[in-house]
Amino acid sequence: MAKIKERESFRSRLKAVGLRHTLPRERILAYLDRKSIHPTPEELYQGLKKKGYPIGLSTVYLNLQVLRDSGLLWEFKDQKGNTRYDGFGEKHHHLFCLQCGAIEDVLVRELPEFDPEPIRKAVEAKNGWFIEEARLELRGVCPNCQ
């Protein structure tokens, strides 16, 4: 029953942004819909293959781009310049370890109240940009590297 609900959730998320449901899209969303999962396309491909899903690397790349462009995934660069993807739906920021490269999610609901609105308004006024969203990156040394 949980699998059916999960599958319907992915179908409705895809439909909400005007995309049709496909198994590769569902499997990519399911893989990325976990806390602190930030794979490169190649890591995602290998992870899906290990789960026994027959998928090509080009299919992974193509669908990552489509899902990113639709707003279902967030693409970012790690401190080494690798492109990584994040599909965890709960609002969060990232911790980056400067020594080992670990990336960890920090849930917004677990943080003290932070209002980025004055920063957004100041940047828009000074630079003329329209800021859709502000994200916080925290860089430091993880407990394992300390």
C-alpha positions in Angstrom: 0.0 0.0 0.0 2.9 2.4 0.8 4.4 1.8 -2.6 1.2 2.7 -4.3 0.8 5.9 -2.3 4.4 6.8 -3.1 3.9 6.1 -6.8 0.8 8.3 -6.9 2.7 11.0 -5.1 5.4 11.1 -7.8 2.7 11.0 -10.5 0.9 13.9 -9.0 4.1 15.9 -8.6 5.0 15.3 -12.3 1.5 16.2 -13.4 1.5 19.4 -11.3 4.4 20.7 -13.3 3.0 19.5 -16.7 5.2 16.4 -17.1 4.0 13.0 -18.0 4.8 10.1 -15.7 7.6 7.7 -16.8 9.3 5.0 -14.8 12.8 6.7 -15.1 11.4 9.9 -13.8 9.6 8.1 -10.9 12.7 6.2 -10.0 14.9 9.3 -10.1 12.5 11.2 -7.9 12.2 8.3 -5.5 16.0 7.9 -5.2 16.5 11.7 -4.6 13.5 12.1 -2.3 15.5 11.3 0.8 17.3 13.5 3.3 21.1 14.1 2.7 21.2 12.4 -0.8 23.1 14.6 -3.2 24.5 12.4 -6.0 26.3 13.4 -9.2 24.5 12.0 -12.3 27.0 9.2 -12.5 26.4 8.3 -8.8 22.7 8.4 -9.3 23.1 6.1 -12.4 25.1 3.6 -10.4 22.7 3.7 -7.5 19.7 3.0 -9.7 21.6 0.2 -11.4 22.5 -1.4 -8.0 18.7 -1.4 -7.2 18.2 -3.4 -10.4 16.7 -0.7 -12.5 17.6 -1.0 -16.2 18.4 2.6 -17.1 20.9 4.3 -19.4 23.3 7.0 -18.3 21.9 9.3 -21.1 18.4 8.7 -19.8 19.5 9.8 -16.3 21.1 13.0 -17.7 18.1 13.8 -19.9 15.6 13.3 -17.1 17.7 15.2 -14.5 17.6 18.2 -16.8 13.8 18.0 -17.4 13.1 17.5 -13.7 15.5 20.4 -12.8 13.9 22.7 -15.3 10.4 21.9 -14.0 11.5 22.8 -10.4 11.2 19.2 -9.0 15.0 19.0 -8.4 17.7 21.4 -7.3 21.0 21.4 -9.1 24.1 22.7 -7.3 27.9 22.5 -7.4 29.9 21.0 -4.5 33.1 22.6 -3.4 35.1 20.6 -6.0 32.8 21.8 -8.8 30.9 18.6 -9.3 27.3 19.0 -10.3 25.0 17.4 -7.7 21.2 17.0 -7.5 18.8 17.3 -4.6 15.2 16.2 -4.7 14.4 16.2 -0.9 11.1 18.1 -0.7 11.3 19.6 2.7 12.8 23.1 2.8 16.4 22.9 3.8 19.9 24.3 3.5 23.3 22.5 3.1 26.4 22.0 5.2 29.6 21.3 3.2 32.7 19.7 4.8 35.7 21.5 3.4 37.9 18.5 4.1 36.1 15.3 3.0 33.4 16.9 0.8 30.4 15.5 2.8 27.1 17.3 2.2 24.4 17.3 4.8 20.9 18.7 4.9 19.9 21.2 7.6 16.1 21.4 7.8 14.7 25.0 8.0 12.3 24.0 10.7 15.2 23.0 12.9 16.9 26.4 12.6 16.2 29.6 14.5 14.0 32.0 12.6 15.9 33.6 9.8 14.3 36.2 7.6 16.1 36.6 4.2 13.6 39.2 3.0 15.7 42.3 3.9 18.7 40.7 2.1 16.6 39.8 -0.9 15.1 43.3 -1.1 18.6 45.0 -0.8 20.0 42.8 -3.6 17.0 43.5 -5.9 17.2 47.2 -5.2 21.0 47.4 -5.8 21.4 45.0 -8.7 17.9 45.0 -10.3 17.5 41.3 -10.1 14.3 39.5 -9.1 15.3 37.0 -6.5 13.0 33.9 -6.4 14.6 32.1 -3.6 17.4 32.5 -1.1 19.4 29.5 0.1 22.0 29.3 2.8 25.3 27.4 2.4 27.3 26.6 5.5 30.9 25.5 5.0 33.0 24.0 7.7 34.5 20.8 9.0 32.3 17.7 9.8 32.6 15.8 13.1 34.4 12.9 11.3 37.2 15.3 10.1 37.6 17.3 13.3 
